[in-house]
Amino acid sequence: MTILVIAEHDNVSLKAATLNVVTAARAIGGDVHVLVAGHQAQGVAQAAASVEGVQQVLWADAPQLAEGLAETLAAQVQALAPAYSHVLFAATASGKNVAPRVAAQLDVGQVSDVIKVLAPDTFERPIYAGNAIATVQSSDTVKVLTVRGTAFDPAGVGASPVAVQQVAAVSETGRARFVGRAVTKNDRPELTAAKVIVSGGRALGSSERFNETLTPLADALGAALGASRAAVDAGYAPNDWQVGQTGKIVAPQLYVAVGISGAIQHLAGMKDSKVIVAINKDGEAPIFSVADYGLEADLFQAVPEMVSAL
């Protein structure tokens, strides 16, 4: 039994989500191989070769793989998949874009958002916004999985490098072409990798008050900024700050929820955080049911006092 992990990267560095997927692969058992598909990404391949638990790295290098277009990357994975028992992706925007294409091309089912490995063919995944856990068993010859990174510890790095084998790159599919990329520049930690997150909800009232109130607290804690769906829909924060079932799934060491009531959609994205602090003037808000520490207070008074104390 050999497992193929699809690495996420930007042709320069290996993304942290890949390390969590490697841990999931090791829980399945068998040899773990990592595919690095990109252009001039030899440094990424070398980094993957030093991840603990990896037996081999496959490196596909070609200009058409540079931007990680789903159509081309799926074709690359499909070419290699028949030699493997499992193909694992991170349950990120990229993984969710590519994995279904691979599953469809292989004519197999996909097991999405795996949070626990019970056996090589049996997995757990959340349903109903995390309110229930489904046990899924797959009899497919090749099992295509997406893995929720927050459910698995990252694999260690710094192991003795394993072999890097270059494999033939697939031809350009012609179904899509790269036009451009608009990247949001942020001096703060990336939301899904941050150890501390400060999130705000609709109770903040406006974009100006959102930033005026939460930015000093985030600065004091060295935190990333997040938001509830209601706050994003109201225009208080950009889309890439959204935490929740339809946003980003996070599990930082510390999650501070400010003015967030705790709708099921939001809780599904952050309830695995190690320590949750909730600030809300409504003592009956659902967020208090998952909070380790709750402060029933006016956020516009409580947050500045916290910043002063810090």
GUGU-277142 format. One record per residue (C-alpha): residue number from 1; residue in one letter; x, y, z. Coordinates in pm, 1 decimal. Layout:
<sites>
> NUM;A;X;Y;Z
...
</sites>
This chain:
<sites>
> 1;M;0.0;0.0;0.0
> 2;T;149.5;329.2;-115.1
> 3;I;-4.0;672.3;-61.1
> 4;L;43.4;981.3;-277.1
> 5;V;24.0;1322.7;-108.8
> 6;I;-20.4;1621.2;-338.3
> 7;A;201.0;1903.7;-213.6
> 8;E;74.7;2260.0;-200.2
> 9;H;334.8;2523.4;-276.2
> 10;D;406.5;2846.7;-459.7
> 11;N;713.3;2713.5;-647.3
> 12;V;927.9;2864.0;-372.7
> 13;S;819.1;2710.3;-43.4
> 14;L;614.4;2416.0;77.7
> 15;K;285.3;2521.6;235.6
> 16;A;218.1;2411.9;591.2
> 17;A;-105.2;2232.0;499.4
> 18;T;101.3;1963.8;325.5
> 19;L;260.9;1864.0;656.2
> 20;N;-80.4;1792.3;807.7
> 21;V;-174.7;1577.6;509.8
> 22;V;146.4;1376.5;547.7
> 23;T;44.5;1298.3;906.3
> 24;A;-293.2;1173.3;781.3
> 25;A;-116.7;960.9;520.7
> 26;R;103.1;805.5;786.7
> 27;A;-207.4;720.3;989.9
> 28;I;-337.8;519.5;693.8
> 29;G;-17.6;315.3;685.8
> 30;G;217.0;214.5;407.4
> 31;D;476.1;417.7;219.4
> 32;V;413.9;788.5;170.7
> 33;H;515.3;961.3;-152.5
> 34;V;478.1;1334.5;-215.7
> 35;L;412.3;1488.2;-557.1
> 36;V;556.1;1834.1;-619.4
> 37;A;414.5;1959.7;-949.2
> 38;G;530.8;2304.6;-1056.0
> 39;H;794.7;2497.0;-1244.8
> 40;Q;1145.9;2557.3;-1115.8
> 41;A;1029.6;2423.3;-780.9
> 42;Q;1331.1;2208.2;-703.3
> 43;G;1365.7;2382.7;-365.9
> 44;V;1012.3;2273.6;-277.4
> 45;A;1095.0;1915.5;-375.2
> 46;Q;1402.8;1923.1;-152.4
> 47;A;1195.2;2061.0;136.7
> 48;A;937.9;1783.7;89.4
> 49;A;1218.6;1527.9;90.4
> 50;S;1306.0;1630.4;446.4
> 51;V;955.0;1583.3;589.4
> 52;E;937.1;1304.9;845.1
> 53;G;753.4;996.5;726.2
> 54;V;804.2;1058.1;354.3
> 55;Q;969.5;775.5;162.1
> 56;Q;995.8;938.8;-180.6
> 57;V;930.1;1268.5;-357.7
> 58;L;806.7;1287.2;-716.9
> 59;W;894.0;1608.5;-897.1
> 60;A;711.8;1714.5;-1214.7
> 61;D;859.1;2028.2;-1367.8
> 62;A;708.2;2218.0;-1660.7
> 63;P;594.0;2575.2;-1742.6
> 64;Q;231.6;2460.1;-1773.0
> 65;L;240.4;2346.8;-1408.9
> 66;A;370.8;2678.3;-1278.0
> 67;E;37.7;2830.2;-1175.8
> 68;G;-126.3;2516.7;-1038.3
> 69;L;-422.6;2528.8;-1276.6
> 70;A;-671.2;2265.9;-1163.3
> 71;E;-715.6;2115.1;-1509.3
> 72;T;-344.0;2057.1;-1566.1
> 73;L;-264.3;1950.6;-1209.8
> 74;A;-555.0;1702.9;-1213.2
> 75;A;-419.9;1550.3;-1533.4
> 76;Q;-75.2;1518.6;-1374.3
> 77;V;-219.4;1344.6;-1068.0
> 78;Q;-438.8;1119.1;-1282.6
> 79;A;-132.7;999.6;-1473.6
> 80;L;29.8;881.4;-1149.5
> 81;A;-272.2;777.4;-942.5
> 82;P;-320.6;418.0;-1071.5
> 83;A;5.9;318.0;-901.8
> 84;Y;-126.4;425.9;-559.4
> 85;S;-387.2;302.5;-313.6
> 86;H;-470.2;650.8;-184.4
> 87;V;-435.5;1005.4;-321.4
> 88;L;-452.0;1276.3;-54.6
> 89;F;-510.8;1650.7;-90.0
> 90;A;-539.1;1922.2;172.6
> 91;A;-898.5;2043.1;213.5
> 92;T;-798.9;2392.5;98.1
> 93;A;-924.8;2597.9;-195.0
> 94;S;-665.3;2433.3;-418.6
> 95;G;-727.1;2080.9;-294.0
> 96;K;-1104.4;2115.8;-322.4
> 97;N;-1057.3;2238.8;-678.7
> 98;V;-838.0;1953.0;-796.8
> 99;A;-950.0;1647.4;-598.3
> 100;P;-1302.9;1617.3;-748.2
> 101;R;-1157.3;1633.3;-1098.9
> 102;V;-915.3;1352.6;-1018.9
> 103;A;-1189.2;1140.6;-862.2
> 104;A;-1414.5;1192.4;-1163.8
> 105;Q;-1136.3;1107.5;-1410.1
> 106;L;-1057.4;789.5;-1215.0
> 107;D;-1431.1;708.0;-1186.8
> 108;V;-1411.0;673.2;-807.9
> 109;G;-1583.6;839.8;-515.5
> 110;Q;-1421.2;1112.2;-309.8
> 111;V;-1408.7;1120.0;69.5
> 112;S;-1409.1;1485.7;166.4
> 113;D;-1281.5;1667.0;474.2
> 114;V;-1137.2;1365.1;655.4
> 115;I;-1076.5;1432.2;1025.6
> 116;K;-981.4;1082.6;1143.2
> 117;V;-844.7;760.3;995.3
> 118;L;-1007.4;449.0;1140.6
> 119;A;-864.9;201.3;888.5
> 120;P;-706.5;220.3;542.9
> 121;D;-1056.5;215.7;391.0
> 122;T;-1257.0;381.7;670.3
> 123;F;-1258.9;747.4;767.5
> 124;E;-1450.7;1001.9;971.2
> 125;R;-1574.2;1332.5;833.2
> 126;P;-1799.8;1605.6;976.7
> 127;I;-2149.9;1662.1;840.3
> 128;Y;-2425.3;1911.3;924.1
> 129;A;-2170.8;2186.3;997.1
> 130;G;-1981.9;1959.1;1234.3
> 131;N;-2284.4;1868.7;1445.9
> 132;A;-2252.4;1503.6;1345.6
> 133;I;-1963.0;1283.3;1240.5
> 134;A;-2008.9;1037.8;955.0
> 135;T;-1805.1;719.2;922.6
> 136;V;-1732.8;653.8;555.8
> 137;Q;-1595.4;331.7;409.1
> 138;S;-1458.8;326.3;55.7
> 139;S;-1413.4;14.5;-157.2
> 140;D;-1257.9;201.4;-451.2
> 141;T;-927.4;74.4;-582.6
> 142;V;-783.8;425.1;-558.0
> 143;K;-919.5;630.0;-269.8
> 144;V;-923.8;1005.9;-326.6
> 145;L;-936.4;1204.5;-2.1
> 146;T;-926.2;1565.2;108.4
> 147;V;-791.6;1611.5;460.8
> 148;R;-891.1;1878.2;711.3
> 149;G;-553.1;2005.9;826.2
> 150;T;-670.5;2122.8;1166.6
> 151;A;-755.0;1762.4;1261.8
> 152;F;-397.0;1636.8;1221.5
> 153;D;-71.8;1760.5;1372.6
> 154;P;187.4;1872.5;1117.6
> 155;A;458.8;1624.9;1031.3
> 156;G;805.8;1714.2;1151.1
> 157;V;1070.4;1855.1;921.3
> 158;G;1445.6;1815.3;920.6
> 159;A;1463.7;1441.2;860.3
> 160;S;1739.2;1295.1;645.4
> 161;P;1638.1;1376.5;285.6
> 162;V;1486.5;1096.1;82.3
> 163;A;1520.8;1044.3;-291.9
> 164;V;1368.1;1294.3;-532.0
> 165;Q;1256.8;1131.0;-855.9
> 166;Q;1172.9;1347.9;-1153.5
> 167;V;864.0;1231.3;-1342.8
> 168;A;735.3;1327.1;-1685.7
> 169;A;508.7;1630.6;-1685.8
> 170;V;177.0;1611.3;-1868.5
> 171;S;106.8;1829.0;-2168.9
> 172;E;-99.6;2142.6;-2137.7
> 173;T;-468.8;2052.2;-2151.8
> 174;G;-578.4;2366.2;-2335.1
> 175;R;-896.2;2379.8;-2127.9
> 176;A;-783.4;2677.3;-1924.2
> 177;R;-515.9;2941.0;-1938.6
> 178;F;-360.1;3157.6;-1672.4
> 179;V;-451.4;3524.8;-1713.9
> 180;G;-331.5;3685.6;-1392.3
> 181;R;-334.8;3671.3;-1015.7
> 182;A;-435.6;3939.6;-766.7
> 183;V;-270.9;3856.6;-434.9
> 184;T;-385.2;4021.5;-115.4
> 185;K;-85.6;4161.4;68.1
> 186;N;-103.5;4127.2;442.5
> 187;D;164.8;4189.6;702.1
> 188;R;-18.3;3965.2;945.5
> 189;P;14.6;3585.6;968.5
> 190;E;-186.7;3380.8;720.2
> 191;L;-523.8;3304.0;875.7
> 192;T;-509.4;2924.6;844.3
> 193;A;-154.3;2909.9;983.3
> 194;A;-182.7;3173.2;1258.7
> 195;K;-134.7;3069.9;1620.2
> 196;V;-352.1;3357.5;1743.8
> 197;I;-663.0;3492.1;1569.9
> 198;V;-883.7;3786.5;1663.4
> 199;S;-1221.5;3772.4;1488.0
> 200;G;-1501.2;4024.1;1479.4
> 201;G;-1872.3;3997.8;1410.5
> 202;R;-2159.2;4210.0;1294.3
> 203;A;-2188.4;4374.0;1638.0
> 204;L;-1890.6;4595.4;1550.2
> 205;G;-2126.8;4799.7;1336.8
> 206;S;-1905.7;4923.1;1052.3
> 207;S;-1580.2;4865.3;870.4
> 208;E;-1423.7;5165.0;1045.8
> 209;R;-1517.4;5047.6;1393.6
> 210;F;-1413.1;4692.0;1305.8
> 211;N;-1060.4;4807.8;1226.2
> 212;E;-1037.8;5070.3;1500.1
> 213;T;-1144.0;4821.2;1766.5
> 214;L;-974.8;4498.1;1660.7
> 215;T;-650.5;4612.8;1499.0
> 216;P;-488.0;4732.0;1826.7
> 217;L;-580.3;4400.8;1995.2
> 218;A;-445.5;4197.5;1704.2
> 219;D;-124.9;4405.3;1707.9
> 220;A;-80.6;4349.3;2080.8
> 221;L;-126.1;3973.0;2043.1
> 222;G;62.3;3934.5;1714.6
> 223;A;-258.6;3787.9;1574.9
> 224;A;-423.8;3739.8;1239.0
> 225;L;-758.5;3908.6;1184.2
> 226;G;-1072.4;3709.2;1104.4
> 227;A;-1442.3;3776.4;1070.9
> 228;S;-1778.4;3606.6;1082.5
> 229;R;-1979.8;3560.2;766.8
> 230;A;-2223.5;3827.8;882.5
> 231;A;-1938.2;4078.1;918.3
> 232;V;-1802.6;3990.7;574.2
> 233;D;-2146.6;4010.8;411.9
> 234;A;-2194.7;4352.7;572.2
> 235;G;-1866.3;4472.4;419.9
> 236;Y;-1679.4;4512.7;748.3
> 237;A;-1398.3;4276.5;641.4
> 238;P;-1268.0;4120.9;317.8
> 239;N;-1380.6;3775.9;203.8
> 240;D;-1046.9;3609.6;276.9
> 241;W;-1089.7;3689.7;647.1
> 242;Q;-1407.0;3483.1;678.6
> 243;V;-1393.8;3199.5;930.9
> 244;G;-1660.1;2931.6;911.2
> 245;Q;-1809.9;2648.6;713.6
> 246;T;-1813.8;2856.8;395.5
> 247;G;-1491.7;3036.7;486.0
> 248;K;-1169.0;2910.1;637.1
> 249;I;-1135.3;2632.2;892.4
> 250;V;-890.6;2734.2;1163.8
> 251;A;-756.9;2584.0;1486.5
> 252;P;-513.9;2832.6;1643.4
> 253;Q;-371.0;2817.3;1992.3
> 254;L;-587.3;3118.4;2084.7
> 255;Y;-908.8;3236.8;1919.1
> 256;V;-1066.3;3561.1;2037.5
> 257;A;-1425.7;3607.5;1918.8
> 258;V;-1539.8;3968.1;1953.3
> 259;G;-1905.6;4050.9;1897.6
> 260;I;-1973.8;3712.2;1737.4
> 261;S;-2296.5;3540.9;1839.0
> 262;G;-2176.9;3194.5;1741.8
> 263;A;-2393.3;3074.2;1454.3
> 264;I;-2344.4;2708.4;1359.6
> 265;Q;-2174.8;2815.1;1036.8
> 266;H;-1908.3;3006.1;1230.2
> 267;L;-1859.5;2748.4;1503.9
> 268;A;-1787.7;2483.3;1240.3
> 269;G;-1481.5;2680.9;1135.7
> 270;M;-1320.6;2753.7;1472.5
> 271;K;-1445.9;2523.1;1748.6
> 272;D;-1128.1;2311.2;1731.3
> 273;S;-921.0;2608.0;1852.4
> 274;K;-714.6;2520.4;2158.5
> 275;V;-836.5;2816.6;2371.2
> 276;I;-1144.7;3020.1;2280.2
> 277;V;-1217.2;3360.4;2435.8
> 278;A;-1558.0;3516.3;2369.1
> 279;I;-1658.8;3878.4;2428.0
> 280;N;-2029.5;3949.8;2384.8
> 281;K;-2285.7;4153.7;2575.3
> 282;D;-2550.1;3885.0;2518.1
> 283;G;-2500.4;3627.9;2791.5
> 284;E;-2716.6;3377.9;2598.0
> 285;A;-2506.4;3391.3;2280.7
> 286;P;-2419.1;3041.5;2150.6
> 287;I;-2049.1;3135.9;2130.9
> 288;F;-2028.4;3098.6;2509.1
> 289;S;-2113.7;2727.6;2478.2
> 290;V;-1778.2;2657.5;2311.7
> 291;A;-1570.5;2926.8;2482.9
> 292;D;-1308.0;2842.3;2742.8
> 293;Y;-1328.6;3198.8;2873.9
> 294;G;-1631.4;3422.5;2830.6
> 295;L;-1668.7;3792.6;2902.9
> 296;E;-2022.8;3929.6;2906.5
> 297;A;-1952.4;4294.5;2836.5
> 298;D;-1975.5;4577.7;2585.7
> 299;L;-1696.9;4502.3;2337.4
> 300;F;-1630.7;4872.5;2275.8
> 301;Q;-1536.8;4906.9;2640.9
> 302;A;-1381.8;4564.5;2703.0
> 303;V;-1146.4;4546.8;2403.4
> 304;P;-970.4;4882.7;2467.6
> 305;E;-927.2;4781.0;2832.3
> 306;M;-770.0;4454.1;2720.8
> 307;V;-533.5;4640.0;2489.4
> 308;S;-432.4;4873.2;2771.5
> 309;A;-366.7;4576.2;3000.3
> 310;L;-153.6;4408.9;2735.4
</sites>
